[in-house]
Amino acid sequence: MFELSAALNVLEVTIATLAVVTMGDYLGHKVGRWRLVMIAGGIALVAIIAFAIYAAIVLQIARA
């Protein structure tokens, strides 16, 4: 289960980083706040889906 813990930590760091970047006034001004939020949301969604797939695979291997 160490792999799941490590993957969850990576997911948390990714989402926290995206939140900080999204709140950044500089990038929000340069790119546009709503566009930046949409990009960050898309990356977060992909990361969550990838974690769910990885967790399902690891749990299936652990059962075998």
All heavy atoms as TSV, in Angstrom:
chain	resi	resn	atom	element	x	y	z
A	1	MET	N	N	0.810	-1.199	0.000
A	1	MET	CA	C	0.000	0.000	0.000
A	1	MET	C	C	0.856	1.268	0.000
A	1	MET	O	O	0.316	2.358	-0.065
A	1	MET	CB	C	-0.918	0.018	1.217
A	1	MET	CG	C	-1.958	-1.064	1.209
A	1	MET	SD	S	-3.018	-0.844	-0.220
A	1	MET	CE	C	-3.916	-2.347	-0.172
A	2	PHE	N	N	2.165	1.114	0.068
A	2	PHE	CA	C	3.051	2.276	0.025
A	2	PHE	C	C	2.908	3.018	-1.297
A	2	PHE	O	O	2.976	4.249	-1.340
A	2	PHE	CB	C	4.507	1.856	0.245
A	2	PHE	CG	C	5.472	2.984	0.081
A	2	PHE	CD1	C	5.611	3.948	1.065
A	2	PHE	CD2	C	6.227	3.100	-1.071
A	2	PHE	CE1	C	6.491	5.002	0.914
A	2	PHE	CE2	C	7.117	4.147	-1.235
A	2	PHE	CZ	C	7.242	5.103	-0.245
A	3	GLU	N	N	2.696	2.271	-2.383
A	3	GLU	CA	C	2.562	2.900	-3.689
A	3	GLU	C	C	1.341	3.827	-3.732
A	3	GLU	O	O	1.404	4.913	-4.308
A	3	GLU	CB	C	2.429	1.851	-4.796
A	3	GLU	CG	C	3.650	0.979	-4.974
A	3	GLU	CD	C	3.642	-0.231	-4.052
A	3	GLU	OE1	O	2.646	-0.475	-3.368
A	3	GLU	OE2	O	4.669	-0.914	-4.015
A	4	LEU	N	N	0.236	3.392	-3.124
A	4	LEU	CA	C	-0.956	4.234	-3.104
A	4	LEU	C	C	-0.711	5.499	-2.285
A	4	LEU	O	O	-1.162	6.582	-2.650
A	4	LEU	CB	C	-2.146	3.465	-2.522
A	4	LEU	CG	C	-2.741	2.390	-3.412
A	4	LEU	CD1	C	-3.875	1.688	-2.700
A	4	LEU	CD2	C	-3.220	2.983	-4.714
A	5	SER	N	N	-0.008	5.368	-1.186
A	5	SER	CA	C	0.300	6.524	-0.355
A	5	SER	C	C	1.179	7.517	-1.114
A	5	SER	O	O	0.948	8.726	-1.067
A	5	SER	CB	C	0.988	6.074	0.931
A	5	SER	OG	O	1.361	7.174	1.702
A	6	ALA	N	N	2.171	6.997	-1.805
A	6	ALA	CA	C	3.059	7.867	-2.580
A	6	ALA	C	C	2.299	8.543	-3.713
A	6	ALA	O	O	2.482	9.744	-3.970
A	6	ALA	CB	C	4.228	7.059	-3.137
A	7	ALA	N	N	1.438	7.797	-4.394
A	7	ALA	CA	C	0.653	8.374	-5.490
A	7	ALA	C	C	-0.305	9.436	-4.968
A	7	ALA	O	O	-0.508	10.474	-5.610
A	7	ALA	CB	C	-0.108	7.278	-6.220
A	8	LEU	N	N	-0.883	9.206	-3.809
A	8	LEU	CA	C	-1.784	10.191	-3.214
A	8	LEU	C	C	-1.027	11.465	-2.846
A	8	LEU	O	O	-1.536	12.571	-3.037
A	8	LEU	CB	C	-2.477	9.612	-1.985
A	8	LEU	CG	C	-3.543	10.480	-1.337
A	8	LEU	CD1	C	-4.634	10.802	-2.333
A	8	LEU	CD2	C	-4.117	9.783	-0.126
A	9	ASN	N	N	0.186	11.318	-2.354
A	9	ASN	CA	C	1.008	12.489	-2.048
A	9	ASN	C	C	1.315	13.286	-3.303
A	9	ASN	O	O	1.275	14.517	-3.292
A	9	ASN	CB	C	2.299	12.067	-1.354
A	9	ASN	CG	C	2.070	11.620	0.064
A	9	ASN	OD1	O	1.054	11.947	0.667
A	9	ASN	ND2	N	3.003	10.862	0.593
A	10	VAL	N	N	1.630	12.598	-4.391
A	10	VAL	CA	C	1.899	13.283	-5.660
A	10	VAL	C	C	0.650	14.023	-6.121
A	10	VAL	O	O	0.727	15.171	-6.586
A	10	VAL	CB	C	2.377	12.278	-6.735
A	10	VAL	CG1	C	2.406	12.924	-8.106
A	10	VAL	CG2	C	3.737	11.731	-6.370
A	11	LEU	N	N	-0.505	13.388	-5.993
A	11	LEU	CA	C	-1.766	14.015	-6.385
A	11	LEU	C	C	-2.021	15.263	-5.552
A	11	LEU	O	O	-2.408	16.307	-6.091
A	11	LEU	CB	C	-2.911	13.016	-6.229
A	11	LEU	CG	C	-4.299	13.511	-6.596
A	11	LEU	CD1	C	-4.361	13.801	-8.090
A	11	LEU	CD2	C	-5.331	12.486	-6.205
A	12	GLU	N	N	-1.810	15.188	-4.252
A	12	GLU	CA	C	-2.029	16.342	-3.381
A	12	GLU	C	C	-1.094	17.488	-3.725
A	12	GLU	O	O	-1.512	18.653	-3.765
A	12	GLU	CB	C	-1.840	15.938	-1.920
A	12	GLU	CG	C	-2.924	15.028	-1.399
A	12	GLU	CD	C	-2.608	14.451	-0.039
A	12	GLU	OE1	O	-1.471	14.633	0.456
A	12	GLU	OE2	O	-3.502	13.815	0.528
A	13	VAL	N	N	0.160	17.173	-3.982
A	13	VAL	CA	C	1.128	18.211	-4.336
A	13	VAL	C	C	0.746	18.849	-5.669
A	13	VAL	O	O	0.826	20.072	-5.830
A	13	VAL	CB	C	2.562	17.639	-4.380
A	13	VAL	CG1	C	3.526	18.616	-5.017
A	13	VAL	CG2	C	3.022	17.263	-2.988
A	14	THR	N	N	0.307	18.039	-6.622
A	14	THR	CA	C	-0.090	18.562	-7.931
A	14	THR	C	C	-1.263	19.525	-7.798
A	14	THR	O	O	-1.242	20.628	-8.353
A	14	THR	CB	C	-0.465	17.406	-8.880
A	14	THR	OG1	O	0.649	16.533	-9.012
A	14	THR	CG2	C	-0.887	17.925	-10.239
A	15	ILE	N	N	-2.277	19.123	-7.053
A	15	ILE	CA	C	-3.463	19.969	-6.903
A	15	ILE	C	C	-3.130	21.225	-6.103
A	15	ILE	O	O	-3.603	22.320	-6.433
A	15	ILE	CB	C	-4.612	19.171	-6.273
A	15	ILE	CG1	C	-5.089	18.119	-7.276
A	15	ILE	CG2	C	-5.769	20.089	-5.877
A	15	ILE	CD1	C	-6.131	17.183	-6.756
A	16	ALA	N	N	-2.301	21.107	-5.072
A	16	ALA	CA	C	-1.902	22.284	-4.293
A	16	ALA	C	C	-1.109	23.266	-5.163
A	16	ALA	O	O	-1.320	24.484	-5.087
A	16	ALA	CB	C	-1.079	21.864	-3.086
A	17	THR	N	N	-0.223	22.745	-5.989
A	17	THR	CA	C	0.551	23.602	-6.880
A	17	THR	C	C	-0.354	24.318	-7.870
A	17	THR	O	O	-0.195	25.513	-8.131
A	17	THR	CB	C	1.608	22.773	-7.632
A	17	THR	OG1	O	2.455	22.130	-6.676
A	17	THR	CG2	C	2.435	23.637	-8.550
A	18	LEU	N	N	-1.309	23.583	-8.423
A	18	LEU	CA	C	-2.240	24.202	-9.362
A	18	LEU	C	C	-3.074	25.285	-8.682
A	18	LEU	O	O	-3.359	26.315	-9.294
A	18	LEU	CB	C	-3.150	23.139	-9.967
A	18	LEU	CG	C	-2.468	22.216	-10.973
A	18	LEU	CD1	C	-3.401	21.074	-11.342
A	18	LEU	CD2	C	-2.048	22.982	-12.192
A	19	ALA	N	N	-3.451	25.066	-7.433
A	19	ALA	CA	C	-4.225	26.071	-6.707
A	19	ALA	C	C	-3.407	27.338	-6.505
A	19	ALA	O	O	-3.908	28.457	-6.664
A	19	ALA	CB	C	-4.685	25.511	-5.368
A	20	VAL	N	N	-2.134	27.172	-6.172
A	20	VAL	CA	C	-1.270	28.337	-5.968
A	20	VAL	C	C	-1.062	29.091	-7.273
A	20	VAL	O	O	-1.118	30.326	-7.307
A	20	VAL	CB	C	0.085	27.900	-5.361
A	20	VAL	CG1	C	1.093	29.031	-5.382
A	20	VAL	CG2	C	-0.119	27.396	-3.940
A	21	VAL	N	N	-0.852	28.358	-8.339
A	21	VAL	CA	C	-0.652	29.009	-9.645
A	21	VAL	C	C	-1.927	29.725	-10.073
A	21	VAL	O	O	-1.870	30.835	-10.613
A	21	VAL	CB	C	-0.208	27.973	-10.701
A	21	VAL	CG1	C	-0.251	28.559	-12.087
A	21	VAL	CG2	C	1.188	27.475	-10.384
A	22	THR	N	N	-3.073	29.090	-9.823
A	22	THR	CA	C	-4.342	29.701	-10.208
A	22	THR	C	C	-4.561	31.013	-9.470
A	22	THR	O	O	-5.083	31.978	-10.042
A	22	THR	CB	C	-5.496	28.730	-9.927
A	22	THR	OG1	O	-5.279	27.539	-10.671
A	22	THR	CG2	C	-6.831	29.315	-10.316
A	23	MET	N	N	-4.166	31.059	-8.220
A	23	MET	CA	C	-4.332	32.282	-7.440
A	23	MET	C	C	-3.297	33.341	-7.791
A	23	MET	O	O	-3.417	34.491	-7.374
A	23	MET	CB	C	-4.255	31.966	-5.944
A	23	MET	CG	C	-5.469	31.236	-5.430
A	23	MET	SD	S	-5.425	31.007	-3.657
A	23	MET	CE	C	-4.346	29.585	-3.514
A	24	GLY	N	N	-2.302	32.966	-8.553
A	24	GLY	CA	C	-1.249	33.927	-8.895
A	24	GLY	C	C	-1.791	35.078	-9.715
A	24	GLY	O	O	-2.391	34.892	-10.769
A	25	ASP	N	N	-1.579	36.254	-9.217
A	25	ASP	CA	C	-2.103	37.440	-9.890
A	25	ASP	C	C	-1.399	37.698	-11.214
A	25	ASP	O	O	-2.024	38.106	-12.199
A	25	ASP	CB	C	-1.961	38.646	-8.972
A	25	ASP	CG	C	-2.880	39.770	-9.369
A	25	ASP	OD1	O	-3.950	39.477	-9.936
A	25	ASP	OD2	O	-2.524	40.936	-9.121
A	26	TYR	N	N	-0.122	37.399	-11.259
A	26	TYR	CA	C	0.643	37.657	-12.477
A	26	TYR	C	C	0.136	36.808	-13.636
A	26	TYR	O	O	-0.174	37.332	-14.715
A	26	TYR	CB	C	2.126	37.402	-12.230
A	26	TYR	CG	C	2.977	37.606	-13.463
A	26	TYR	CD1	C	3.246	38.880	-13.933
A	26	TYR	CD2	C	3.491	36.514	-14.157
A	26	TYR	CE1	C	4.017	39.075	-15.068
A	26	TYR	CE2	C	4.259	36.703	-15.288
A	26	TYR	CZ	C	4.520	37.986	-15.740
A	26	TYR	OH	O	5.269	38.156	-16.856
A	27	LEU	N	N	0.062	35.501	-13.427
A	27	LEU	CA	C	-0.414	34.624	-14.502
A	27	LEU	C	C	-1.882	34.855	-14.800
A	27	LEU	O	O	-2.318	34.743	-15.948
A	27	LEU	CB	C	-0.167	33.156	-14.153
A	27	LEU	CG	C	1.284	32.697	-14.208
A	27	LEU	CD1	C	1.379	31.244	-13.794
A	27	LEU	CD2	C	1.869	32.890	-15.576
A	28	GLY	N	N	-2.641	35.156	-13.777
A	28	GLY	CA	C	-4.056	35.448	-13.993
A	28	GLY	C	C	-4.241	36.658	-14.883
A	28	GLY	O	O	-5.166	36.707	-15.695
A	29	HIS	N	N	-3.366	37.609	-14.738
A	29	HIS	CA	C	-3.466	38.805	-15.567
A	29	HIS	C	C	-2.969	38.543	-16.988
A	29	HIS	O	O	-3.565	39.008	-17.957
A	29	HIS	CB	C	-2.655	39.941	-14.932
A	29	HIS	CG	C	-2.674	41.196	-15.722
A	29	HIS	ND1	N	-3.809	41.965	-15.854
A	29	HIS	CD2	C	-1.712	41.807	-16.453
A	29	HIS	CE1	C	-3.533	42.999	-16.626
A	29	HIS	NE2	N	-2.263	42.934	-17.001
A	30	LYS	N	N	-1.878	37.782	-17.109
A	30	LYS	CA	C	-1.284	37.535	-18.423
A	30	LYS	C	C	-2.136	36.610	-19.284
A	30	LYS	O	O	-2.340	36.861	-20.463
A	30	LYS	CB	C	0.110	36.922	-18.270
A	30	LYS	CG	C	1.146	37.874	-17.772
A	30	LYS	CD	C	1.465	38.899	-18.844
A	30	LYS	CE	C	2.613	39.775	-18.407
A	30	LYS	NZ	N	2.904	40.813	-19.361
A	31	VAL	N	N	-2.594	35.504	-18.712
A	31	VAL	CA	C	-3.315	34.493	-19.480
A	31	VAL	C	C	-4.817	34.752	-19.450
A	31	VAL	O	O	-5.527	34.418	-20.385
A	31	VAL	CB	C	-2.999	33.072	-18.921
A	31	VAL	CG1	C	-3.789	32.003	-19.633
A	31	VAL	CG2	C	-1.522	32.788	-19.014
A	32	GLY	N	N	-5.281	35.319	-18.385
A	32	GLY	CA	C	-6.711	35.477	-18.175
A	32	GLY	C	C	-7.127	34.507	-17.081
A	32	GLY	O	O	-6.812	33.317	-17.142
A	33	ARG	N	N	-7.779	35.023	-16.078
A	33	ARG	CA	C	-8.084	34.196	-14.914
A	33	ARG	C	C	-8.953	32.989	-15.242
A	33	ARG	O	O	-8.709	31.896	-14.769
A	33	ARG	CB	C	-8.722	35.054	-13.828
A	33	ARG	CG	C	-7.718	35.932	-13.134
A	33	ARG	CD	C	-8.325	36.664	-11.960
A	33	ARG	NE	N	-7.299	37.423	-11.276
A	33	ARG	CZ	C	-7.000	38.671	-11.546
A	33	ARG	NH1	N	-7.630	39.298	-12.516
A	33	ARG	NH2	N	-6.062	39.289	-10.866
A	34	TRP	N	N	-9.994	33.199	-16.013
A	34	TRP	CA	C	-10.898	32.080	-16.308
A	34	TRP	C	C	-10.217	31.018	-17.161
A	34	TRP	O	O	-10.444	29.818	-16.965
A	34	TRP	CB	C	-12.173	32.579	-16.982
A	34	TRP	CG	C	-13.066	33.244	-15.981
A	34	TRP	CD1	C	-13.359	34.567	-15.910
A	34	TRP	CD2	C	-13.732	32.631	-14.885
A	34	TRP	NE1	N	-14.164	34.806	-14.838
A	34	TRP	CE2	C	-14.419	33.633	-14.200
A	34	TRP	CE3	C	-13.824	31.318	-14.430
A	34	TRP	CZ2	C	-15.191	33.373	-13.066
A	34	TRP	CZ3	C	-14.585	31.066	-13.310
A	34	TRP	CH2	C	-15.262	32.074	-12.639
A	35	ARG	N	N	-9.404	31.434	-18.094
A	35	ARG	CA	C	-8.674	30.450	-18.915
A	35	ARG	C	C	-7.701	29.660	-18.058
A	35	ARG	O	O	-7.567	28.451	-18.197
A	35	ARG	CB	C	-7.943	31.161	-20.047
A	35	ARG	CG	C	-7.264	30.205	-20.985
A	35	ARG	CD	C	-6.729	30.921	-22.198
A	35	ARG	NE	N	-6.079	29.947	-23.067
A	35	ARG	CZ	C	-5.204	30.257	-23.972
A	35	ARG	NH1	N	-4.882	31.515	-24.175
A	35	ARG	NH2	N	-4.646	29.324	-24.703
A	36	LEU	N	N	-7.020	30.345	-17.138
A	36	LEU	CA	C	-6.088	29.684	-16.237
A	36	LEU	C	C	-6.818	28.694	-15.328
A	36	LEU	O	O	-6.336	27.586	-15.094
A	36	LEU	CB	C	-5.334	30.727	-15.408
A	36	LEU	CG	C	-4.224	30.209	-14.504
A	36	LEU	CD1	C	-3.143	29.531	-15.343
A	36	LEU	CD2	C	-3.633	31.352	-13.704
A	37	VAL	N	N	-7.985	29.076	-14.836
A	37	VAL	CA	C	-8.783	28.173	-13.998
A	37	VAL	C	C	-9.216	26.950	-14.794
A	37	VAL	O	O	-9.188	25.824	-14.289
A	37	VAL	CB	C	-10.007	28.915	-13.406
A	37	VAL	CG1	C	-11.000	27.951	-12.798
A	37	VAL	CG2	C	-9.547	29.930	-12.377
A	38	MET	N	N	-9.604	27.137	-16.029
A	38	MET	CA	C	-10.020	26.007	-16.866
A	38	MET	C	C	-8.848	25.056	-17.123
A	38	MET	O	O	-9.009	23.833	-17.071
A	38	MET	CB	C	-10.595	26.508	-18.195
A	38	MET	CG	C	-11.885	27.289	-18.040
A	38	MET	SD	S	-13.203	26.300	-17.307
A	38	MET	CE	C	-13.595	25.253	-18.659
A	39	ILE	N	N	-7.669	25.594	-17.387
A	39	ILE	CA	C	-6.490	24.755	-17.616
A	39	ILE	C	C	-6.139	23.982	-16.351
A	39	ILE	O	O	-5.906	22.772	-16.387
A	39	ILE	CB	C	-5.302	25.616	-18.090
A	39	ILE	CG1	C	-5.574	26.165	-19.488
A	39	ILE	CG2	C	-4.004	24.831	-18.059
A	39	ILE	CD1	C	-4.599	27.238	-19.944
A	40	ALA	N	N	-6.121	24.675	-15.207
A	40	ALA	CA	C	-5.792	24.026	-13.934
A	40	ALA	C	C	-6.836	22.972	-13.581
A	40	ALA	O	O	-6.497	21.882	-13.113
A	40	ALA	CB	C	-5.693	25.060	-12.822
A	41	GLY	N	N	-8.098	23.272	-13.811
A	41	GLY	CA	C	-9.160	22.300	-13.552
A	41	GLY	C	C	-9.029	21.063	-14.423
A	41	GLY	O	O	-9.238	19.941	-13.966
A	42	GLY	N	N	-8.672	21.264	-15.672
A	42	GLY	CA	C	-8.469	20.123	-16.567
A	42	GLY	C	C	-7.302	19.258	-16.133
A	42	GLY	O	O	-7.400	18.027	-16.122
A	43	ILE	N	N	-6.212	19.889	-15.724
A	43	ILE	CA	C	-5.057	19.127	-15.252
A	43	ILE	C	C	-5.402	18.375	-13.971
A	43	ILE	O	O	-5.033	17.205	-13.801
A	43	ILE	CB	C	-3.842	20.058	-15.048
A	43	ILE	CG1	C	-3.363	20.581	-16.406
A	43	ILE	CG2	C	-2.714	19.339	-14.327
A	43	ILE	CD1	C	-2.315	21.670	-16.295
A	44	ALA	N	N	-6.132	19.021	-13.049
A	44	ALA	CA	C	-6.533	18.362	-11.808
A	44	ALA	C	C	-7.447	17.173	-12.099
A	44	ALA	O	O	-7.300	16.110	-11.492
A	44	ALA	CB	C	-7.229	19.350	-10.882
A	45	LEU	N	N	-8.369	17.335	-13.035
A	45	LEU	CA	C	-9.273	16.245	-13.390
A	45	LEU	C	C	-8.506	15.070	-13.983
A	45	LEU	O	O	-8.760	13.910	-13.625
A	45	LEU	CB	C	-10.332	16.746	-14.374
A	45	LEU	CG	C	-11.417	15.753	-14.766
A	45	LEU	CD1	C	-12.201	15.323	-13.540
A	45	LEU	CD2	C	-12.345	16.366	-15.785
A	46	VAL	N	N	-7.560	15.336	-14.853
A	46	VAL	CA	C	-6.731	14.274	-15.433
A	46	VAL	C	C	-5.922	13.572	-14.347
A	46	VAL	O	O	-5.812	12.337	-14.336
A	46	VAL	CB	C	-5.814	14.839	-16.543
A	46	VAL	CG1	C	-4.749	13.837	-16.945
A	46	VAL	CG2	C	-6.640	15.244	-17.747
A	47	ALA	N	N	-5.378	14.336	-13.397
A	47	ALA	CA	C	-4.599	13.742	-12.312
A	47	ALA	C	C	-5.468	12.843	-11.429
A	47	ALA	O	O	-5.047	11.756	-11.026
A	47	ALA	CB	C	-3.952	14.836	-11.465
A	48	ILE	N	N	-6.680	13.269	-11.144
A	48	ILE	CA	C	-7.589	12.468	-10.324
A	48	ILE	C	C	-7.975	11.183	-11.045
A	48	ILE	O	O	-7.994	10.099	-10.448
A	48	ILE	CB	C	-8.832	13.290	-9.937
A	48	ILE	CG1	C	-8.423	14.382	-8.952
A	48	ILE	CG2	C	-9.925	12.412	-9.350
A	48	ILE	CD1	C	-9.490	15.420	-8.701
A	49	ILE	N	N	-8.275	11.280	-12.322
A	49	ILE	CA	C	-8.637	10.085	-13.097
A	49	ILE	C	C	-7.451	9.130	-13.188
A	49	ILE	O	O	-7.611	7.913	-13.021
A	49	ILE	CB	C	-9.142	10.485	-14.498
A	49	ILE	CG1	C	-10.492	11.186	-14.373
A	49	ILE	CG2	C	-9.253	9.269	-15.419
A	49	ILE	CD1	C	-10.982	11.830	-15.649
A	50	ALA	N	N	-6.257	9.660	-13.409
A	50	ALA	CA	C	-5.063	8.813	-13.470
A	50	ALA	C	C	-4.825	8.123	-12.133
A	50	ALA	O	O	-4.476	6.940	-12.092
A	50	ALA	CB	C	-3.843	9.649	-13.859
A	51	PHE	N	N	-5.025	8.833	-11.029
A	51	PHE	CA	C	-4.861	8.217	-9.710
A	51	PHE	C	C	-5.888	7.116	-9.500
A	51	PHE	O	O	-5.562	6.054	-8.958
A	51	PHE	CB	C	-4.977	9.261	-8.602
A	51	PHE	CG	C	-4.973	8.649	-7.237
A	51	PHE	CD1	C	-3.801	8.157	-6.696
A	51	PHE	CD2	C	-6.139	8.536	-6.507
A	51	PHE	CE1	C	-3.790	7.568	-5.441
A	51	PHE	CE2	C	-6.142	7.957	-5.262
A	51	PHE	CZ	C	-4.965	7.469	-4.719
A	52	ALA	N	N	-7.114	7.339	-9.905
A	52	ALA	CA	C	-8.155	6.323	-9.736
A	52	ALA	C	C	-7.825	5.063	-10.529
A	52	ALA	O	O	-7.988	3.940	-10.033
A	52	ALA	CB	C	-9.508	6.881	-10.165
A	53	ILE	N	N	-7.343	5.218	-11.738
A	53	ILE	CA	C	-6.950	4.061	-12.549
A	53	ILE	C	C	-5.777	3.341	-11.910
A	53	ILE	O	O	-5.777	2.103	-11.790
A	53	ILE	CB	C	-6.616	4.503	-13.989
A	53	ILE	CG1	C	-7.883	4.990	-14.697
A	53	ILE	CG2	C	-5.950	3.381	-14.772
A	53	ILE	CD1	C	-7.623	5.668	-16.026
A	54	TYR	N	N	-4.782	4.096	-11.450
A	54	TYR	CA	C	-3.617	3.499	-10.805
A	54	TYR	C	C	-4.023	2.758	-9.534
A	54	TYR	O	O	-3.565	1.642	-9.281
A	54	TYR	CB	C	-2.587	4.589	-10.483
A	54	TYR	CG	C	-1.401	4.076	-9.725
A	54	TYR	CD1	C	-0.431	3.330	-10.374
A	54	TYR	CD2	C	-1.245	4.334	-8.367
A	54	TYR	CE1	C	0.664	2.846	-9.676
A	54	TYR	CE2	C	-0.165	3.856	-7.672
A	54	TYR	CZ	C	0.792	3.115	-8.329
A	54	TYR	OH	O	1.860	2.634	-7.643
A	55	ALA	N	N	-4.892	3.357	-8.727
A	55	ALA	CA	C	-5.337	2.716	-7.492
A	55	ALA	C	C	-6.085	1.425	-7.785
A	55	ALA	O	O	-5.898	0.417	-7.101
A	55	ALA	CB	C	-6.222	3.669	-6.690
A	56	ALA	N	N	-6.916	1.427	-8.822
A	56	ALA	CA	C	-7.661	0.219	-9.181
A	56	ALA	C	C	-6.710	-0.890	-9.610
A	56	ALA	O	O	-6.886	-2.059	-9.221
A	56	ALA	CB	C	-8.651	0.527	-10.296
A	57	ILE	N	N	-5.692	-0.557	-10.366
A	57	ILE	CA	C	-4.720	-1.560	-10.805
A	57	ILE	C	C	-3.940	-2.115	-9.627
A	57	ILE	O	O	-3.773	-3.335	-9.494
A	57	ILE	CB	C	-3.770	-0.964	-11.864
A	57	ILE	CG1	C	-4.545	-0.689	-13.165
A	57	ILE	CG2	C	-2.585	-1.880	-12.131
A	57	ILE	CD1	C	-3.767	0.102	-14.190
A	58	VAL	N	N	-3.470	-1.232	-8.742
A	58	VAL	CA	C	-2.705	-1.690	-7.583
A	58	VAL	C	C	-3.561	-2.565	-6.670
A	58	VAL	O	O	-3.091	-3.594	-6.169
A	58	VAL	CB	C	-2.130	-0.480	-6.797
A	58	VAL	CG1	C	-1.572	-0.893	-5.452
A	58	VAL	CG2	C	-1.047	0.199	-7.628
A	59	LEU	N	N	-4.812	-2.202	-6.462
A	59	LEU	CA	C	-5.677	-2.998	-5.605
A	59	LEU	C	C	-5.979	-4.360	-6.234
A	59	LEU	O	O	-6.100	-5.362	-5.523
A	59	LEU	CB	C	-6.962	-2.243	-5.305
A	59	LEU	CG	C	-6.790	-1.041	-4.384
A	59	LEU	CD1	C	-8.110	-0.274	-4.255
A	59	LEU	CD2	C	-6.289	-1.468	-3.012
A	60	GLN	N	N	-6.109	-4.421	-7.557
A	60	GLN	CA	C	-6.329	-5.704	-8.218
A	60	GLN	C	C	-5.111	-6.602	-8.089
A	60	GLN	O	O	-5.241	-7.812	-7.893
A	60	GLN	CB	C	-6.680	-5.491	-9.700
A	60	GLN	CG	C	-8.060	-4.972	-9.932
A	60	GLN	CD	C	-9.115	-5.964	-9.509
A	60	GLN	OE1	O	-8.931	-7.169	-9.566
A	60	GLN	NE2	N	-10.237	-5.443	-9.024
A	61	ILE	N	N	-3.933	-6.017	-8.212
A	61	ILE	CA	C	-2.696	-6.807	-8.071
A	61	ILE	C	C	-2.559	-7.285	-6.637
A	61	ILE	O	O	-2.122	-8.419	-6.397
A	61	ILE	CB	C	-1.481	-5.961	-8.519
A	61	ILE	CG1	C	-1.551	-5.734	-10.031
A	61	ILE	CG2	C	-0.179	-6.642	-8.130
A	61	ILE	CD1	C	-0.506	-4.768	-10.555
A	62	ALA	N	N	-2.925	-6.462	-5.661
A	62	ALA	CA	C	-2.810	-6.833	-4.256
A	62	ALA	C	C	-3.742	-7.980	-3.904
A	62	ALA	O	O	-3.446	-8.796	-3.040
A	62	ALA	CB	C	-3.098	-5.624	-3.361
A	63	ARG	N	N	-4.886	-8.055	-4.567
A	63	ARG	CA	C	-5.840	-9.152	-4.300
A	63	ARG	C	C	-5.356	-10.482	-4.845
A	63	ARG	O	O	-5.721	-11.518	-4.345
A	63	ARG	CB	C	-7.197	-8.825	-4.926
A	63	ARG	CG	C	-7.935	-7.762	-4.194
A	63	ARG	CD	C	-9.298	-7.586	-4.810
A	63	ARG	NE	N	-9.991	-6.472	-4.183
A	63	ARG	CZ	C	-11.141	-6.012	-4.591
A	63	ARG	NH1	N	-11.729	-6.546	-5.648
A	63	ARG	NH2	N	-11.710	-5.004	-3.973
A	64	ALA	N	N	-4.565	-10.441	-5.900
A	64	ALA	CA	C	-4.124	-11.682	-6.548
A	64	ALA	C	C	-3.064	-12.394	-5.751
A	64	ALA	O	O	-2.499	-12.024	-4.833
A	64	ALA	CB	C	-3.592	-11.369	-7.944
